[in-house]
Amino acid sequence: MSSLRILIADDHELVRKGLRSVLDGQPGWTICGEAINGRDAVEKAKQLKPDVMIMDVTMPELNGLEATRQILKDRPKTEVLILTVHESEQLVGEVLAAGARGYILKGDTTRLLVSAIESIAQHKPFFTGTASEVVLGGFLRPGQPARKESRALPRLTAREREIVQLLAEGKSNKEVSTTLGISVKTVDAHRANIMHKLNLHSVTDLVRYAIRNNIIAA
């Protein structure tokens, strides 16, 4: 495959090096950059304009699913391959809803990474394990009702999902305001609205929600 720009997003340096080692030597493929969290991935995608992004699903500050949504909104022709250590129908639904075209387990990267990238670079889906079974089972068939789990995240706006992650990671309202470049008063308002919308009553409830919906890792 000729001329392919690839951006790797994972918060673990060893994982990024491992992915590079698998991809090095592929004719015409260039690792144009690396991102260390979801927010960094969004910025690097704007700067480097990759054809393919390899995206870890669980990263600090902004998780891979939300980063994927933001990147594809700005660059709809970029293809995203989600890497995860988890395997569940709920996560598959969220990956598909975010717009990623590929999903593989981290344990399969040595064996499947090149094939997965070749597939999504041609705008063809590539799913393994449970993900493949869900797709074959009709997840993408027209007329199928949306799964209940896949609707959990879209109840929140993109900004609300960002705030949920930052609060669940233990950041204060002031730290959230600094990270997002908004006022503390705006964070307070979003926080109150989130708690009301999700019927949550404490930070502990918020953390549980974030874990349950793959916003942060357990």
PESULDA-V59407 format. One record per backbone hydrogen bond with DSSP energy under -1.0 kcal/mol. NH is the residue of the N-H (numbers start at 1). CO is the residue of the C=O. E is the energy in kcal/mol with one decimal. If there is no record, write none. Layout:
nh = {NH	NH}
co = {CO	CO}
e = {E	E}
//
This chain:
nh = {4	6	7	8	9	10	16	17	18	19	20	21	22	23	24	26	29	30	32	32	35	41	42	43	44	45	46	47	48	49	51	52	53	54	55	56	57	62	64	67	68	69	70	71	72	73	74	75	78	79	81	82	83	84	92	93	94	95	96	97	98	100	101	102	103	104	106	108	109	112	113	116	117	118	119	120	121	122	123	124	126	128	131	133	134	135	136	137	138	139	141	144	151	152	156	161	162	163	164	165	166	167	168	169	170	171	176	177	178	179	180	181	182	187	188	189	190	191	192	193	194	195	196	197	198	200	206	207	208	209	210	211	212	213	214	215	216}
co = {28	30	52	33	54	35	12	13	14	15	16	17	18	19	20	23	26	4	6	30	8	37	38	39	40	41	42	43	44	45	5	5	79	7	81	9	83	60	57	63	64	65	66	67	68	69	70	71	75	51	53	102	55	104	88	89	90	91	92	93	94	95	80	80	126	82	84	105	106	108	109	112	113	114	115	116	117	119	120	119	101	103	128	129	130	131	132	133	135	134	138	141	148	149	153	157	158	159	160	161	162	163	164	165	167	166	172	173	174	175	176	177	177	183	184	185	186	187	188	189	190	191	192	193	194	195	202	203	204	205	206	207	208	209	211	210	210}
e = {-2.5	-3.0	-2.3	-2.1	-3.0	-2.1	-2.1	-2.5	-2.2	-2.5	-2.3	-2.2	-1.4	-1.9	-2.8	-2.0	-2.1	-3.0	-1.9	-1.1	-2.8	-2.2	-2.0	-1.8	-2.9	-2.3	-1.5	-2.0	-3.4	-1.8	-2.0	-2.2	-2.8	-2.7	-3.2	-2.5	-2.1	-2.5	-1.6	-2.5	-2.1	-2.0	-2.2	-2.6	-2.6	-1.6	-1.4	-3.5	-1.7	-2.6	-3.3	-2.5	-3.0	-1.4	-2.2	-2.5	-1.9	-2.6	-2.6	-2.3	-1.9	-1.6	-1.4	-1.6	-2.2	-2.4	-2.3	-1.9	-1.5	-3.0	-2.3	-2.7	-2.4	-2.5	-2.0	-2.5	-2.3	-1.0	-2.0	-2.1	-1.9	-1.1	-1.4	-1.7	-2.5	-2.3	-2.8	-1.8	-1.5	-1.9	-1.2	-1.7	-1.1	-1.7	-2.5	-2.3	-1.9	-2.2	-2.6	-2.1	-2.3	-2.7	-2.7	-1.7	-1.7	-2.2	-2.4	-2.4	-2.0	-2.4	-2.4	-1.2	-1.7	-2.0	-2.8	-2.0	-2.6	-3.1	-2.3	-2.2	-2.8	-2.4	-2.1	-3.0	-2.5	-2.6	-1.8	-2.7	-2.4	-2.3	-2.4	-2.4	-2.7	-1.9	-1.7	-3.0	-1.2}
//
